[in-house]
């Protein structure tokens, strides 16, 4: 399967990367609070529901699938790559993004871990979480997508 080119936006944030996340997801909200404390003012955070109109190059389905980090140069990172780039702003955590970019096998493992966590948000958070679009292929737990295209936990 060919790797998809990352999204680029025409009007990126000027000063700091912007993490876009699902504002309807309680699990996401809790993790964004943690990441915000770790990254301080080095990264901005905004629910995609409020920001999507500024980034028409990114389809809404992409926002629902994973977090997005819009960089000042217009590149858009997603999922584990986005999280690790954002956390690299914290002294002492940049090694994770370095490994993601340079250590063979680390990026696919990090993306698989992100996908697993995203698919189990409700169970991991102990409460309601937003629905997650089913990844291509059968779900690891065998649960089918519902008529709306989302896996049910």
Secondary structure, DSSP 8 states (H G I E B T S, - for coil): -------B-SS--SSSEEEEE-TT-HHHHHHHHHHHHHHGGGEEEEEHHHHGGG-TTS-HHHHHHS-EEE-TTSBEEEHHHHHHHHHTTSTT-HHHHHHHHHSTTHHHHHHHHHHHHHHTHHHHHTS----EE--SS--TT---B-TTSEE--
